[in-house]
Amino acid sequence: KCEPIPKKEWKSQAELEKKLTDQGWKVTRVKIENGCYEVYGRDEKNRKVETFFHPKTLAVVTAPK
């Protein structure tokens, strides 16, 4: 769960998707859950992932499963 932050301070979903695709991820879905971005897809090692990212820093909140 991410701490509440005003939406104006959030980085865009497109920015998060670009960051991840640049790292070799294949993003299939991004949604907002508990104040975080929740990303579904495959990581750079082609592992299926469901990972949460902080909306202001785009840092991982939970490790890939």
Residue frames as qw, qx, qy, qz and C-alpha x, y, z in Angstrom:
[[0.000, 0.888, 0.459, 0.000, 0.00, 0.00, 0.00],
 [0.418, 0.324, -0.010, 0.849, 1.31, 3.46, -0.91],
 [0.124, -0.482, -0.443, 0.746, 0.89, 6.51, 1.27],
 [0.310, 0.821, 0.479, -0.001, -1.71, 8.98, -0.01],
 [0.331, -0.262, 0.235, 0.875, -0.21, 11.57, -2.35],
 [0.408, 0.652, 0.154, -0.620, -2.03, 14.30, -4.29],
 [0.789, 0.429, 0.420, 0.132, -2.68, 13.15, -7.87],
 [0.339, 0.933, -0.122, 0.012, -0.83, 16.21, -9.23],
 [0.271, -0.734, 0.621, 0.050, 2.40, 14.76, -7.78],
 [0.854, 0.047, 0.518, 0.026, 1.97, 11.41, -9.51],
 [0.048, -0.396, 0.677, 0.619, 4.13, 10.54, -12.50],
 [0.696, 0.272, -0.171, -0.643, 2.12, 9.44, -15.52],
 [0.889, 0.009, 0.446, -0.108, 1.19, 5.88, -16.29],
 [0.743, 0.658, -0.085, 0.086, 2.87, 6.33, -19.69],
 [0.058, 0.800, -0.552, 0.226, 6.12, 7.29, -17.95],
 [0.652, -0.349, 0.641, -0.204, 5.97, 4.12, -15.84],
 [0.901, 0.326, 0.281, -0.056, 5.25, 1.97, -18.89],
 [0.530, 0.786, -0.289, 0.135, 8.16, 3.53, -20.82],
 [0.247, -0.692, 0.642, -0.221, 10.53, 2.97, -17.87],
 [0.768, -0.139, 0.604, -0.158, 9.54, -0.69, -17.69],
 [0.847, 0.513, 0.142, 0.005, 9.62, -1.38, -21.44],
 [0.284, 0.839, -0.442, 0.141, 13.06, 0.25, -21.59],
 [0.373, -0.519, 0.739, -0.213, 14.12, -2.35, -18.97],
 [0.204, 0.170, -0.924, -0.276, 12.78, -5.17, -21.15],
 [0.341, 0.238, 0.767, -0.488, 9.35, -5.64, -19.55],
 [0.165, -0.278, -0.697, -0.641, 6.22, -6.46, -21.52],
 [0.220, 0.139, 0.516, -0.816, 3.40, -4.57, -19.80],
 [0.081, -0.354, -0.851, -0.380, -0.09, -5.98, -20.37],
 [0.312, -0.774, -0.464, -0.297, -2.08, -3.95, -17.86],
 [0.252, 0.108, -0.433, 0.859, -1.62, -1.08, -15.42],
 [0.374, -0.714, -0.478, -0.350, -4.20, -0.14, -12.81],
 [0.059, -0.527, 0.424, -0.734, -4.35, 1.89, -9.63],
 [0.755, -0.382, -0.529, -0.063, -4.70, -0.14, -6.44],
 [0.652, -0.634, -0.258, 0.326, -4.34, 1.13, -2.86],
 [0.080, -0.961, 0.114, 0.240, -2.72, 4.35, -4.08],
 [0.412, -0.446, 0.655, 0.449, -0.08, 2.51, -6.11],
 [0.609, 0.453, -0.436, -0.484, 0.32, 1.61, -9.76],
 [0.742, -0.135, 0.653, -0.070, -0.22, -2.13, -10.15],
 [0.384, 0.579, -0.553, -0.460, 1.49, -3.57, -13.21],
 [0.866, 0.046, 0.492, -0.082, 0.74, -6.93, -14.83],
 [0.608, 0.710, -0.316, -0.164, 2.96, -8.42, -17.48],
 [0.952, -0.004, -0.060, 0.300, 6.33, -10.06, -17.91],
 [0.349, -0.853, 0.241, 0.304, 9.66, -8.86, -16.59],
 [0.264, 0.758, -0.537, -0.259, 13.00, -8.76, -18.41],
 [0.150, -0.286, 0.946, 0.026, 13.45, -12.52, -17.72],
 [0.481, -0.086, -0.624, -0.609, 9.97, -13.23, -19.17],
 [0.150, -0.233, -0.877, 0.391, 8.60, -14.15, -15.74],
 [0.244, -0.680, -0.530, -0.444, 4.92, -13.37, -15.18],
 [0.272, -0.054, -0.468, 0.839, 4.70, -10.48, -12.71],
 [0.257, -0.822, -0.420, -0.287, 2.18, -8.50, -10.71],
 [0.539, -0.097, -0.288, 0.785, 4.17, -5.66, -9.18],
 [0.129, -0.924, -0.353, 0.069, 3.26, -2.46, -7.34],
 [0.505, 0.263, -0.012, 0.822, 5.04, 0.83, -8.02],
 [0.174, -0.608, -0.358, 0.687, 5.03, 4.07, -6.03],
 [0.401, 0.787, 0.440, 0.162, 3.20, 6.71, -8.11],
 [0.039, -0.983, 0.116, 0.135, 5.60, 9.57, -7.30],
 [0.291, -0.683, 0.626, 0.240, 8.97, 7.79, -7.44],
 [0.816, 0.363, -0.337, -0.299, 8.04, 4.81, -9.67],
 [0.009, -0.454, 0.864, -0.219, 10.03, 2.66, -7.23],
 [0.577, -0.147, -0.783, -0.181, 8.97, -0.95, -6.65],
 [0.523, -0.477, 0.300, -0.640, 6.72, -1.28, -3.61],
 [0.869, -0.178, 0.437, -0.149, 6.57, -5.09, -3.76],
 [0.180, -0.442, 0.786, 0.394, 9.03, -7.42, -5.39],
 [0.612, 0.216, -0.517, -0.559, 8.00, -9.37, -8.50],
 [0.818, -0.174, 0.438, -0.330, 6.27, -12.67, -7.73]]
